[in-house]
Amino acid sequence: QVQLVESGGGLVQAGGSLRLSCAASGRTFTNYAMGWFRQAPGKEREFVAGILWSATQTSYTDSVKGRFTISRDNADNTVYLQMNSLKPEDTAVYYCAARWSIAKIIIPTSGYTYWGRGTQVTVSS
């Protein structure tokens, strides 16, 4: 059974940092691209960042460029999202997702096969 389990969320003041982790298990994730998404209350789930298995390519939504960094440790089947200079508008439930993709980072939520249950990030002003 495939599981993606997010951790690292919490409450932080604006300007602070958090590091999210997503531990994957239940299958081999070779050639699986990983993505981080977020969903704020009353809004649709949106792409935040993505990374290929090879880590040779990453992608970010414009609002987090220069502040967030996605990385992965394939030996541990874990993907990370380092979030710096957090803003109140970053408040959301953050989800990680996975899908088989060798060369392309997928942005639409519909493109992902596996999802975690999410971790809450709250940024106070």
N, C-alpha and C positions, 0 to 999 in steps of 0.2 A: 504494500500500500504506500503510494507516494504521499509524503508529507512535506510541507514547507512551513516552518515555524519561525515567525518573526519575534524579535525581542529588542529591547533597548529604548523603547519609547518612554515618554514621561512628560513632566511639566518643567519648562525652562523659561527663563526670562528672555525677552528680545535681546539679540546680540549673542546669545549663548550657543552652545554646541551640543549635539547628540550624535551617537553612533548607533545606527540600527544594524542588526544582524539578521540573516535569514539562513536557517539550517535546513538543508534538503536531505531527504532520506527516502528509501524505498525503491530506488532504481539507480542505474548508472546515469549520470548527468553529462557524460561526454557529448560535446557538440550541442549542448542545450544553452541557449541564450537566456539570460535572466533579466528581469525588469523590476523596478520599483514603481509603484503607483500610489496615488493618494486620493482620498475622498473626504471632502469637507461636508458638513451638514447641508443638505438641500442642493448639493452639487453632484455632477456626474464624476465617476472615477476617472482620473487623468494620469497620463504617463508622466513620470518624473525623471527616470534615468534607466538606461539599459546597458548591458555589457555582453559581448560574445564569450563563448567558452574559452577562446584563445586569449581573451582580454586585449586583443589588438585593436578593438573598436569599442568606443563608448558613445553614448548619446544622452543629451540632457534637454529637458524643456527649457525654454529661454529664461523663465523666471528663477531658475536655480543655478544657472551657469555661473561659475566662479565662486559659488558658495557650497555646493554639494559635490561629493566625489563618490563614485561607485567603484567597487573593487570586488575581487573574488579570490577565494583560496580553494582551488579545485581538489586539493588533497583532502580537505575537510568538508567539501561540498557546502561551502558557506559563501554567501555574498553579503557585502557590507554597503552601507550608505552613510558616509560621513557628512554630517550637516553642520555647517558653520554659519555664523552671522544670521541666526534664525530670526524670522519676522513673524508677527502675529498671523499673517496670511498663510503661513506654512502650517498652521494648525489643521490637522486632519487625521484620519486613520490611514496608516501607511501599510501597503500590502506588497509582498513580493510575489513574483510569478515566473513561470518557466515554460519554455517551448523549445522544440528542436529547431535549430537554425544555425547553420555553419557560418554564413557570410553576411547575414543581414539582421540588424536589430529591429524588432517588430514594435511598433508604437500602439496600434489599436488594442484595446483590452480584449477584443474578440479573438485576437491572434494567439492568445496564450492558453496553454493546456492545463497547467497546474497553478493553483493559487493557495496562498496562506490565508489565515484568518485575520491578520492585521494586528497592528500595534498602534495605540493612540499617542499622538504627539500634540502637545498643547504648548503654545508659545504665548506668554503673557506680555502685555505692553508695559 
